[in-house]
């Protein structure tokens, strides 16, 4: 079942730079897909099209059958409620506890405390941080902070988890732990799309790999059939 469809997507920024050129791509429900490429290759732009941070200059982007490229700004929040996003920089609110950081998006949706609490505790349990719920971000390691970000991203049980360089600020051992958490989330049925520079992760995980090079989708290799031999 096709869950994500990118059709003839081109993105040209106001300064005339073409970030994506006629990209076509389908991702099935429940897949785990890496998007790789050198800096400024266009992979981050592709990721941003999926959660409507950017709109294509031409072409279409469908998530679950909805053309997100044509969504009115007032309806973007409904799309975002179905998507979890994890960034390289943790974007945690320093004056809020772990629990409050994870609960924050649910409060913004207008949910009640009685609805929020079980969802937050379940998300923290899934990332192994239930015992840190009262801690503040500055009391956590980098890996623990990223786990909080993942918990916040999955607290609303999204169908799609988008990860933009989630291990970029972490050491290799911590990166392995974070990828194990994300892999378990994928196994539970969540579609995962992850942009990364980390060739060790890509080679170890043996998932589908899409390469963006000079704004063009260069290669699309099926699970386990691709090995990165150079820096990305």
LUMMARMAR-180632 format. One record per residue (C-alpha): residue number from 1; x, y, z. Coordinates in pm, 1 decimal, decimal comma, always signed. Each point is the difference from the previous one (the first is absolute). Example, Ala and Ser with C-alpha at 12.3 -4.5 7.8 and 13.67 -1.06 7.14 Angstrom:
+-----+----------+----------+----------+
| pos |       xx |       yy |       zz |
+-----+----------+----------+----------+
|   1 |  +1230,0 |   -450,0 |   +780,0 |
|   2 |   +137,0 |   +344,0 |    -66,0 |
+-----+----------+----------+----------+
end
This chain:
+-----+----------+----------+----------+
| pos |       xx |       yy |       zz |
+-----+----------+----------+----------+
|   1 |     +0,0 |     +0,0 |     +0,0 |
|   2 |   +151,1 |   +331,9 |   -107,8 |
|   3 |     +8,8 |   +235,7 |   +296,7 |
|   4 |   +227,7 |   +273,2 |   -136,7 |
|   5 |     +3,1 |   +109,8 |   -362,8 |
|   6 |   +222,3 |   +272,3 |   -140,7 |
|   7 |    -86,7 |    +78,1 |   -360,5 |
|   8 |   +224,1 |   +208,8 |   -224,9 |
|   9 |    +98,0 |   +220,3 |   +294,1 |
|  10 |   +225,6 |   +294,2 |    -75,8 |
|  11 |   +106,3 |   +263,1 |   +251,3 |
|  12 |   +164,3 |   +323,9 |   -110,9 |
|  13 |    +76,1 |   +252,3 |   +272,5 |
|  14 |    -35,5 |   +375,5 |    -39,1 |
|  15 |   +373,4 |    +39,5 |    -56,6 |
|  16 |    -26,8 |   -218,7 |   -310,3 |
|  17 |   +159,0 |   -310,5 |   +153,2 |
|  18 |   -168,6 |   -326,2 |   -100,6 |
|  19 |    -13,1 |   -223,6 |   +308,1 |
|  20 |   -202,5 |   -281,1 |   -160,1 |
|  21 |    -57,2 |    -78,2 |   -365,8 |
|  22 |   -288,8 |   -220,9 |   -120,2 |
|  23 |    +13,1 |   -247,9 |   +290,0 |
|  24 |   -231,5 |   -301,8 |     -9,7 |
|  25 |    -25,3 |   -228,2 |   +300,3 |
|  26 |   -240,0 |   -239,3 |   +173,9 |
|  27 |    +31,7 |   -137,3 |   +352,8 |
|  28 |   -229,4 |   -273,2 |   +126,6 |
|  29 |   -170,8 |     -3,8 |   +334,5 |
|  30 |   +229,9 |   -144,6 |   +267,2 |
|  31 |   +324,7 |    +41,0 |   -195,6 |
|  32 |   +327,3 |   +128,6 |   +146,5 |
|  33 |   +179,7 |   +215,2 |   -256,3 |
|  34 |   +331,1 |   +184,9 |    +20,7 |
|  35 |    +53,2 |   +311,8 |   -208,6 |
|  36 |   +368,0 |    +73,8 |    -47,3 |
|  37 |   +207,6 |   +254,8 |   -187,5 |
|  38 |   +273,3 |   +256,1 |    +42,2 |
|  39 |    -65,1 |   +336,1 |   +164,5 |
|  40 |   -224,7 |   +217,3 |   -221,1 |
|  41 |    -90,3 |   -301,4 |   -216,1 |
|  42 |   -371,7 |    +57,0 |    +55,2 |
|  43 |    -80,2 |   -269,1 |   +256,2 |
|  44 |   -103,8 |   +242,0 |   +273,8 |
|  45 |   -225,7 |   +182,2 |   -246,6 |
|  46 |   -166,3 |   -330,3 |    -85,5 |
|  47 |    -57,0 |    -67,8 |   +370,4 |
|  48 |   -149,6 |   +347,8 |    +44,7 |
|  49 |   -245,5 |    -60,6 |   -283,8 |
|  50 |   -137,2 |   -299,5 |   +190,2 |
|  51 |    -97,4 |   +195,5 |   +309,7 |
|  52 |    -86,6 |   +314,4 |   -196,8 |
|  53 |   +279,8 |   +220,6 |   +127,0 |
|  54 |    +49,8 |    +70,4 |   -370,3 |
|  55 |   -229,0 |    -21,9 |   -303,4 |
|  56 |   +119,8 |   -126,5 |   -337,8 |
|  57 |    +32,4 |   +257,3 |   -275,7 |
|  58 |   -166,1 |   -259,0 |   -221,2 |
|  59 |   -116,5 |   -357,7 |    +46,7 |
|  60 |   -200,0 |   -170,9 |   +273,4 |
|  61 |    +63,1 |   -158,6 |   +340,5 |
|  62 |   -253,7 |   -242,2 |   +145,9 |
|  63 |     -4,9 |   -134,5 |   +356,8 |
|  64 |   -266,7 |   -261,7 |    +58,4 |
|  65 |   -182,3 |   +115,3 |   -311,5 |
|  66 |     -1,4 |   +368,3 |   +100,5 |
|  67 |   +175,5 |   +244,8 |   -232,1 |
|  68 |   +197,1 |   +189,1 |   +265,5 |
|  69 |   +146,5 |   +234,2 |   -260,1 |
|  70 |   -346,6 |   +149,3 |    -44,9 |
|  71 |    -99,8 |    +15,1 |   +366,3 |
|  72 |   -108,8 |   +340,6 |   +118,7 |
|  73 |   +217,2 |   +134,0 |   +281,0 |
|  74 |   -293,1 |    -21,5 |   +242,2 |
|  75 |    -12,4 |   -379,0 |    -49,8 |
|  76 |   +369,8 |    -78,1 |    +32,5 |
|  77 |    -34,1 |    -60,5 |   +374,4 |
|  78 |   -231,0 |   -294,2 |    -72,9 |
|  79 |   +268,0 |   -153,3 |   -219,8 |
|  80 |   +265,8 |    +55,7 |   +267,4 |
|  81 |   -215,9 |   -184,4 |   +255,6 |
|  82 |    +44,5 |   -313,9 |   -211,0 |
|  83 |   +376,4 |    +43,4 |    -39,2 |
|  84 |   +276,1 |    -24,8 |   +260,7 |
|  85 |   +319,3 |   +195,7 |    -69,2 |
|  86 |   +342,3 |    -45,9 |   +161,4 |
|  87 |   +275,8 |   +253,7 |    -69,7 |
|  88 |   +376,7 |     +1,5 |    +48,3 |
|  89 |    -20,3 |   +282,6 |   +252,5 |
|  90 |   -230,7 |   -117,8 |   +272,3 |
|  91 |   -230,3 |   +305,2 |    +19,2 |
|  92 |    -99,9 |    -79,1 |   +358,2 |
|  93 |   -144,7 |   +272,2 |   +219,9 |
|  94 |   +259,4 |    +41,9 |   +278,3 |
|  95 |   -241,1 |   +118,8 |   +270,3 |
|  96 |   -235,4 |   -294,9 |    -45,6 |
|  97 |    +49,1 |   -348,0 |   +142,2 |
|  98 |    +33,7 |   -307,9 |   -218,3 |
|  99 |   -367,5 |    -76,9 |    +57,6 |
| 100 |   -104,0 |   +355,0 |    -87,7 |
| 101 |   +213,5 |     +5,4 |   -316,2 |
| 102 |   -159,9 |   -321,4 |   -124,8 |
| 103 |   -349,1 |   +117,8 |    +98,3 |
| 104 |    +41,2 |   +342,8 |   -158,3 |
| 105 |   -140,8 |    -80,4 |   -346,7 |
| 106 |   -299,3 |   -174,6 |   +154,6 |
| 107 |    -81,1 |   +306,1 |   +207,9 |
| 108 |    +20,6 |   +209,1 |   -315,6 |
| 109 |   -262,0 |   -230,2 |   -156,9 |
| 110 |   -235,5 |    +78,9 |   +288,2 |
| 111 |     +5,7 |   -345,6 |   +158,1 |
| 112 |    -87,5 |    -50,6 |   +366,0 |
| 113 |   +247,2 |   -108,6 |   +270,9 |
| 114 |   -184,8 |   -328,4 |    +43,4 |
| 115 |    +58,6 |    -76,9 |   -369,3 |
| 116 |   +356,3 |   +130,4 |     -7,9 |
| 117 |   +153,5 |   -182,6 |   +295,6 |
| 118 |    -32,1 |   -360,0 |   -128,6 |
| 119 |   +126,8 |   +101,8 |   -345,3 |
| 120 |   +306,9 |   +177,1 |   +143,7 |
| 121 |    +87,6 |   -284,3 |   +236,4 |
| 122 |    -36,3 |   -254,2 |   -280,4 |
| 123 |   +227,7 |   +204,8 |   -228,3 |
| 124 |   +262,4 |    +35,9 |   +273,2 |
| 125 |    -20,8 |   -372,2 |    +69,2 |
| 126 |    +66,0 |    -75,7 |   -367,8 |
| 127 |   +320,1 |   +205,9 |     +1,5 |
| 128 |   +113,8 |   -126,0 |   +341,8 |
| 129 |    -36,1 |   +329,0 |   +190,0 |
| 130 |   -305,8 |    -48,2 |   +219,4 |
| 131 |   +220,0 |    +42,0 |   +309,8 |
| 132 |   +125,0 |   +338,8 |   -128,4 |
| 133 |   -341,6 |   +162,0 |    -38,3 |
| 134 |    +68,8 |   +265,3 |   +266,6 |
| 135 |   +349,9 |    +85,2 |   -120,9 |
| 136 |    +87,0 |   +312,5 |   -197,9 |
| 137 |   +186,6 |     -7,1 |   -334,0 |
| 138 |   +325,8 |   +131,3 |   +152,4 |
| 139 |     +3,2 |   -301,5 |   +233,9 |
| 140 |     +5,7 |   -243,7 |   -291,5 |
| 141 |   +269,8 |   -130,6 |   -230,9 |
| 142 |    -15,4 |    +75,9 |   -372,0 |
| 143 |   -137,3 |   -344,7 |    -71,7 |
| 144 |   -267,7 |    +36,3 |   +266,5 |
| 145 |   -101,3 |   +338,5 |   -139,3 |
| 146 |    -42,0 |   -153,3 |   -344,3 |
| 147 |   -212,3 |   -276,4 |   +153,1 |
| 148 |   -224,3 |   +269,9 |   +146,5 |
| 149 |    -29,5 |   +149,0 |   -349,0 |
| 150 |    -98,8 |   -338,5 |   -139,4 |
| 151 |   -257,3 |    -45,6 |   +278,0 |
| 152 |   -143,5 |   +342,0 |    -81,9 |
| 153 |    -13,6 |    -93,8 |   -368,7 |
| 154 |   -188,2 |   -327,4 |    +60,1 |
| 155 |   -223,4 |   +104,3 |   +290,7 |
| 156 |   -294,5 |    +56,7 |   -234,2 |
| 157 |    +56,1 |   -339,2 |   -165,8 |
| 158 |    +86,5 |   +141,4 |   -344,9 |
| 159 |    -17,9 |   -210,5 |   -313,2 |
| 160 |   +320,8 |   +158,8 |   -129,3 |
| 161 |   +323,1 |    +79,2 |   +185,3 |
| 162 |   +237,6 |   +238,0 |   -178,7 |
| 163 |   +355,8 |    +18,9 |   +131,9 |
| 164 |   +237,2 |   +270,0 |   -124,5 |
| 165 |   +355,4 |    -90,9 |   +106,3 |
| 166 |   -117,4 |   -132,1 |   +342,2 |
| 167 |   +346,5 |   -132,8 |    +92,6 |
| 168 |   +201,0 |   +295,0 |   -133,0 |
| 169 |    +98,2 |   +126,8 |   +346,1 |
| 170 |    +53,1 |   -339,4 |   +161,0 |
| 171 |   +297,1 |   -232,7 |    +46,7 |
| 172 |     +1,0 |   -334,3 |   -186,5 |
| 173 |   -114,7 |   -211,9 |   +295,3 |
| 174 |   -284,8 |   +233,5 |    +88,7 |
| 175 |    -96,4 |    +13,8 |   -368,5 |
| 176 |    -40,0 |   -377,9 |     +1,5 |
| 177 |   -233,2 |    +23,9 |   +298,7 |
| 178 |   -211,5 |   +268,8 |   -166,0 |
| 179 |    -23,6 |   -199,6 |   -322,3 |
| 180 |   -111,5 |   -305,7 |   +197,0 |
| 181 |   -284,5 |   +206,6 |   +145,9 |
| 182 |   -102,0 |   +131,8 |   -343,5 |
| 183 |    +17,9 |   -350,8 |   -146,5 |
| 184 |   -236,9 |   -131,3 |   +267,9 |
| 185 |   -243,5 |   +281,5 |    -78,8 |
| 186 |    +11,3 |   -104,2 |   -364,2 |
| 187 |    -63,1 |   -363,2 |    +93,3 |
| 188 |   -320,0 |   +109,5 |   +173,6 |
| 189 |   -133,4 |   +117,8 |   -337,8 |
| 190 |   +111,5 |   +363,1 |    -21,9 |
| 191 |   +147,4 |   +107,8 |   -333,7 |
| 192 |   +347,5 |   +149,5 |    +51,6 |
| 193 |   +177,9 |   +236,7 |   -238,7 |
| 194 |   +345,7 |   +105,8 |   +116,4 |
| 195 |   +253,2 |   +238,6 |   -151,3 |
| 196 |   +355,4 |    -66,0 |   +116,1 |
| 197 |   +370,0 |    +55,1 |    -69,9 |
| 198 |    +98,8 |   -304,8 |   +207,1 |
| 199 |   +112,6 |   -271,7 |   -238,5 |
| 200 |    +68,5 |   -242,8 |   +287,7 |
| 201 |   -365,9 |    +12,5 |   +102,0 |
| 202 |   -119,0 |    -43,7 |   -358,1 |
| 203 |   +227,6 |   -299,5 |    -58,1 |
| 204 |    -85,5 |   -164,9 |   +331,3 |
| 205 |   -379,0 |    +40,1 |    -21,4 |
| 206 |    -36,2 |   -149,6 |   -350,5 |
| 207 |   -315,8 |   +189,6 |    -92,1 |
| 208 |   -115,3 |   +158,2 |   -323,6 |
| 209 |   +234,7 |   +284,6 |   -101,5 |
| 210 |    -86,8 |   +296,3 |   -222,3 |
| 211 |   +286,5 |   +218,9 |   -119,5 |
| 212 |    -51,0 |   +365,5 |    -92,7 |
| 213 |   +282,0 |   +152,8 |   -201,6 |
| 214 |     +4,7 |   +352,9 |   -142,8 |
| 215 |   -377,4 |    +35,0 |    +50,5 |
| 216 |    -75,1 |   -323,6 |   -185,8 |
| 217 |   -111,6 |   -338,1 |   +135,2 |
| 218 |   +304,5 |   -197,5 |   -109,4 |
| 219 |    -54,5 |   -349,8 |   +141,2 |
| 220 |   -271,2 |   -193,4 |   +182,9 |
| 221 |   +130,3 |   -326,7 |   +140,1 |
| 222 |   -215,4 |   -261,9 |   +166,0 |
| 223 |    +49,7 |   -127,1 |   +354,5 |
| 224 |   +341,8 |   -149,9 |    +64,1 |
| 225 |   +128,4 |    +42,7 |   -356,5 |
| 226 |   +201,0 |   +319,4 |    +42,8 |
| 227 |   +321,6 |    +84,0 |   +179,1 |
| 228 |   +138,8 |   +352,2 |    +35,8 |
| 229 |   +372,8 |     +3,5 |    -71,7 |
| 230 |    +62,3 |   +373,9 |    +20,4 |
| 231 |    -90,6 |   +292,9 |   +219,5 |
| 232 |   -353,8 |   +128,7 |    -50,2 |
+-----+----------+----------+----------+
end
